Structure formats: structure tokens, C-alpha cells
Amino acid sequence: MLASLYQYQHEQVADGNRTAGKSQTEDSVNKDSEEYFGKSMSDLDVETWKTVEHDGDPVQRRTITLDEIIAISVPEEPADNDDPDLPGQTIQVRIGGGETFISQAEIVEVQDANPDES
């Protein structure tokens, strides 16, 4: 299976000036990726967090795409380390012989990567 998830974290800011959808450093550093890094962001293997609004507060969200998933489990009760101020909860994902836990996650979509195979 192929799965897309959103994962959330609190926005990392140095002061209280936060605005959803806007980078805290946008005013001081306003260079495009090619000028800043010497290549396009799509060519870099980086985790990209986007600032979004949740209950009136800005939080950061990224998209995680996982392939070759055997099973996904969403517990009825939140994990001890789940943050009630953020969307999502800890989700268990089994890939091959192992399992991983993704904190503060929401399932966006799960699909069979090879629907014609039995």
C-alpha cells in the first residue's frame, strides 16, 4: 500500500510574532532557493514544513508519503506523548518486518499501489 500522512509540530519561533502561512524569516531573508542554495528546492532532499492555522494558532505541517506498507493502525486512545494542542495522534505503520510510530499524524490517503495484483 501507499499512504500519505500529514504530520504536525509546534511552530519554532524566536518571538511571539507568528502568522499562519508566512515564514518568520521572510522579511529578513527573501531569496529564491536557486539564489540561496545554488539549486532548486525540488532538487534538494529536505523536509519541508509549511505553516498552517489550527484553532487560530499557526502550527507546522509536512506531508509524509510511505510506500510498501503492510498495515496502518490508529489507536482509539491517544498515546502518552500526543500533544492535545496539535492535530493528529500517533499512528503505527508496519513496513516489511518492522514497525514505526509517527507522532502527531493524520491519514490523508491510503491506496493499493498495485490494485490489479492479487
CYANA upper distance limits for C-alpha pairs under 8 A (distance plus 0.5 A):
  1 MET  CA     67 ASP  CA      6.66
  1 MET  CA     68 GLU  CA      5.84
  1 MET  CA     69 ILE  CA      5.41
  1 MET  CA     70 ILE  CA      7.08
  1 MET  CA    110 VAL  CA      7.34
  1 MET  CA    111 GLN  CA      6.10
  1 MET  CA    112 ASP  CA      4.93
  1 MET  CA    113 ALA  CA      5.63
  1 MET  CA    114 ASN  CA      8.30
  2 LEU  CA     65 THR  CA      7.80
  2 LEU  CA     66 LEU  CA      6.29
  2 LEU  CA     67 ASP  CA      5.04
  2 LEU  CA     68 GLU  CA      6.76
  2 LEU  CA     69 ILE  CA      6.81
  2 LEU  CA    110 VAL  CA      6.23
  2 LEU  CA    111 GLN  CA      5.83
  2 LEU  CA    112 ASP  CA      6.63
  2 LEU  CA    113 ALA  CA      6.16
  3 ALA  CA     65 THR  CA      6.17
  3 ALA  CA     66 LEU  CA      5.77
  3 ALA  CA     67 ASP  CA      7.05
  3 ALA  CA     69 ILE  CA      8.00
  3 ALA  CA    107 ILE  CA      8.12
  3 ALA  CA    108 VAL  CA      8.11
  3 ALA  CA    109 GLU  CA      6.17
  3 ALA  CA    110 VAL  CA      4.81
  3 ALA  CA    111 GLN  CA      6.93
  4 SER  CA     63 THR  CA      7.30
  4 SER  CA     64 ILE  CA      6.15
  4 SER  CA     65 THR  CA      4.94
  4 SER  CA     66 LEU  CA      6.99
  4 SER  CA    107 ILE  CA      6.92
  4 SER  CA    108 VAL  CA      5.90
  4 SER  CA    109 GLU  CA      5.73
  4 SER  CA    110 VAL  CA      6.95
  5 LEU  CA     63 THR  CA      6.22
  5 LEU  CA     64 ILE  CA      5.61
  5 LEU  CA     65 THR  CA      6.91
  5 LEU  CA    105 ALA  CA      6.86
  5 LEU  CA    106 GLU  CA      6.03
  5 LEU  CA    107 ILE  CA      5.06
  5 LEU  CA    108 VAL  CA      5.57
  5 LEU  CA    109 GLU  CA      7.53
  6 TYR  CA     61 ARG  CA      6.88
  6 TYR  CA     62 ARG  CA      6.16
  6 TYR  CA     63 THR  CA      5.24
  6 TYR  CA     64 ILE  CA      6.67
  6 TYR  CA    105 ALA  CA      5.89
  6 TYR  CA    106 GLU  CA      5.68
  6 TYR  CA    107 ILE  CA      7.00
  6 TYR  CA    108 VAL  CA      7.15
  7 GLN  CA     61 ARG  CA      6.05
  7 GLN  CA     62 ARG  CA      5.97
  7 GLN  CA     63 THR  CA      6.98
  7 GLN  CA     64 ILE  CA      7.65
  7 GLN  CA     88 GLY  CA      7.90
  7 GLN  CA    102 ILE  CA      8.17
  7 GLN  CA    103 SER  CA      7.62
  7 GLN  CA    104 GLN  CA      6.04
  7 GLN  CA    105 ALA  CA      4.76
  7 GLN  CA    106 GLU  CA      7.03
  8 TYR  CA     59 VAL  CA      7.44
  8 TYR  CA     60 GLN  CA      6.07
  8 TYR  CA     61 ARG  CA      5.03
  8 TYR  CA     62 ARG  CA      7.21
  8 TYR  CA     86 LEU  CA      7.18
  8 TYR  CA     87 PRO  CA      7.19
  8 TYR  CA     88 GLY  CA      7.84
  8 TYR  CA    104 GLN  CA      5.94
  8 TYR  CA    105 ALA  CA      6.88
  9 GLN  CA     59 VAL  CA      6.69
  9 GLN  CA     60 GLN  CA      5.79
  9 GLN  CA     61 ARG  CA      7.11
  9 GLN  CA     86 LEU  CA      7.49
  9 GLN  CA    104 GLN  CA      7.71
 10 HIS  CA     58 PRO  CA      8.35
 10 HIS  CA     59 VAL  CA      5.49
 10 HIS  CA     60 GLN  CA      6.43
 10 HIS  CA     86 LEU  CA      7.90
 11 GLU  CA     51 THR  CA      7.77
 11 GLU  CA     58 PRO  CA      7.18
 11 GLU  CA     59 VAL  CA      5.41
 11 GLU  CA     60 GLN  CA      5.81
 13 VAL  CA     17 ASN  CA      8.44
 13 VAL  CA     18 ARG  CA      7.94
 13 VAL  CA     24 GLN  CA      7.51
 17 ASN  CA     24 GLN  CA      8.03
 18 ARG  CA     22 LYS  CA      8.37
 18 ARG  CA     24 GLN  CA      7.15
 18 ARG  CA     58 PRO  CA      7.24
 19 THR  CA     23 SER  CA      8.18
 19 THR  CA     24 GLN  CA      8.25
 19 THR  CA     58 PRO  CA      6.76
 20 ALA  CA     51 THR  CA      5.96
 20 ALA  CA     52 VAL  CA      5.60
 20 ALA  CA     53 GLU  CA      5.83
 20 ALA  CA     57 ASP  CA      7.78
 20 ALA  CA     58 PRO  CA      5.18
 20 ALA  CA     59 VAL  CA      7.91
 21 GLY  CA     50 LYS  CA      7.60
 21 GLY  CA     51 THR  CA      5.40
 21 GLY  CA     52 VAL  CA      6.04
 21 GLY  CA     53 GLU  CA      8.12
 21 GLY  CA     58 PRO  CA      8.32
 22 LYS  CA     26 GLU  CA      7.65
 22 LYS  CA     51 THR  CA      7.20
 23 SER  CA     51 THR  CA      7.84
 25 THR  CA     29 VAL  CA      6.33
 25 THR  CA     30 ASN  CA      8.48
 26 GLU  CA     30 ASN  CA      6.01
 31 LYS  CA     35 GLU  CA      6.75
 31 LYS  CA     36 TYR  CA      6.46
 32 ASP  CA     36 TYR  CA      6.72
 33 SER  CA     37 PHE  CA      6.10
 33 SER  CA     38 GLY  CA      7.66
 33 SER  CA     39 LYS  CA      7.02
 33 SER  CA     40 SER  CA      5.97
 33 SER  CA     41 MET  CA      6.24
 34 GLU  CA     38 GLY  CA      5.19
 34 GLU  CA     39 LYS  CA      4.81
 34 GLU  CA     40 SER  CA      5.31
 34 GLU  CA     41 MET  CA      7.81
 35 GLU  CA     39 LYS  CA      7.87
 39 LYS  CA     43 ASP  CA      7.23
 39 LYS  CA     44 LEU  CA      8.26
 40 SER  CA     44 LEU  CA      7.57
 47 GLU  CA     62 ARG  CA      8.04
 48 THR  CA     62 ARG  CA      6.65
 49 TRP  CA     60 GLN  CA      6.17
 49 TRP  CA     61 ARG  CA      5.78
 49 TRP  CA     62 ARG  CA      5.22
 50 LYS  CA     60 GLN  CA      5.83
 50 LYS  CA     61 ARG  CA      5.73
 50 LYS  CA     62 ARG  CA      6.70
 51 THR  CA     58 PRO  CA      6.63
 51 THR  CA     59 VAL  CA      6.05
 51 THR  CA     60 GLN  CA      4.92
 51 THR  CA     61 ARG  CA      6.80
 52 VAL  CA     58 PRO  CA      5.93
 52 VAL  CA     59 VAL  CA      5.99
 52 VAL  CA     60 GLN  CA      6.47
 52 VAL  CA     61 ARG  CA      7.22
 53 GLU  CA     57 ASP  CA      5.89
 53 GLU  CA     58 PRO  CA      4.91
 53 GLU  CA     59 VAL  CA      6.51
 54 HIS  CA     58 PRO  CA      6.62
 54 HIS  CA     59 VAL  CA      7.01
 54 HIS  CA     86 LEU  CA      8.02
 54 HIS  CA     87 PRO  CA      7.98
 59 VAL  CA     86 LEU  CA      8.15
 68 GLU  CA     95 ILE  CA      6.68
 68 GLU  CA     96 GLY  CA      7.89
 69 ILE  CA     93 VAL  CA      7.53
 69 ILE  CA     94 ARG  CA      6.45
 69 ILE  CA     95 ILE  CA      5.19
 69 ILE  CA     96 GLY  CA      7.73
 70 ILE  CA     93 VAL  CA      8.27
 70 ILE  CA     94 ARG  CA      5.99
 70 ILE  CA     95 ILE  CA      6.01
 70 ILE  CA     96 GLY  CA      7.27
 71 ALA  CA     93 VAL  CA      6.50
 71 ALA  CA     94 ARG  CA      5.71
 71 ALA  CA     95 ILE  CA      7.88
 72 ILE  CA     91 ILE  CA      7.69
 72 ILE  CA     92 GLN  CA      6.27
 72 ILE  CA     93 VAL  CA      5.16
 72 ILE  CA     94 ARG  CA      6.91
 73 SER  CA     91 ILE  CA      6.53
 73 SER  CA     92 GLN  CA      5.55
 73 SER  CA     93 VAL  CA      6.99
 74 VAL  CA     90 THR  CA      7.90
 74 VAL  CA     91 ILE  CA      5.70
 74 VAL  CA     92 GLN  CA      7.06
 75 PRO  CA     90 THR  CA      8.35
 75 PRO  CA     91 ILE  CA      7.72
 78 PRO  CA     82 ASP  CA      6.62
 78 PRO  CA     89 GLN  CA      6.63
 78 PRO  CA     90 THR  CA      7.45
 79 ALA  CA     89 GLN  CA      7.76
 79 ALA  CA     90 THR  CA      6.75
 82 ASP  CA     89 GLN  CA      6.32
 82 ASP  CA     90 THR  CA      7.03
 82 ASP  CA    103 SER  CA      7.33
 82 ASP  CA    104 GLN  CA      6.90
 83 ASP  CA     89 GLN  CA      8.26
 83 ASP  CA    104 GLN  CA      7.75
 86 LEU  CA    104 GLN  CA      7.38
 87 PRO  CA    104 GLN  CA      6.89
 87 PRO  CA    105 ALA  CA      7.81
 87 PRO  CA    106 GLU  CA      7.99
 88 GLY  CA    103 SER  CA      8.29
 88 GLY  CA    104 GLN  CA      5.04
 88 GLY  CA    105 ALA  CA      5.02
 88 GLY  CA    106 GLU  CA      5.35
 89 GLN  CA    103 SER  CA      6.35
 89 GLN  CA    104 GLN  CA      4.76
 89 GLN  CA    105 ALA  CA      5.76
 89 GLN  CA    106 GLU  CA      7.36
 90 THR  CA    101 PHE  CA      6.86
 90 THR  CA    102 ILE  CA      5.89
 90 THR  CA    103 SER  CA      4.54
 90 THR  CA    104 GLN  CA      5.88
 90 THR  CA    105 ALA  CA      6.52
 91 ILE  CA    101 PHE  CA      6.12
 91 ILE  CA    102 ILE  CA      5.77
 91 ILE  CA    103 SER  CA      6.94
 91 ILE  CA    104 GLN  CA      8.36
 91 ILE  CA    105 ALA  CA      6.94
 91 ILE  CA    106 GLU  CA      8.37
 92 GLN  CA     99 GLU  CA      7.40
 92 GLN  CA    100 THR  CA      6.36
 92 GLN  CA    101 PHE  CA      5.06
 92 GLN  CA    102 ILE  CA      6.99
 93 VAL  CA     99 GLU  CA      6.08
 93 VAL  CA    100 THR  CA      5.84
 93 VAL  CA    101 PHE  CA      6.72
 93 VAL  CA    102 ILE  CA      8.16
 94 ARG  CA     98 GLY  CA      6.35
 94 ARG  CA     99 GLU  CA      4.74
 94 ARG  CA    100 THR  CA      6.92
 95 ILE  CA     99 GLU  CA      6.49
 95 ILE  CA    100 THR  CA      8.40
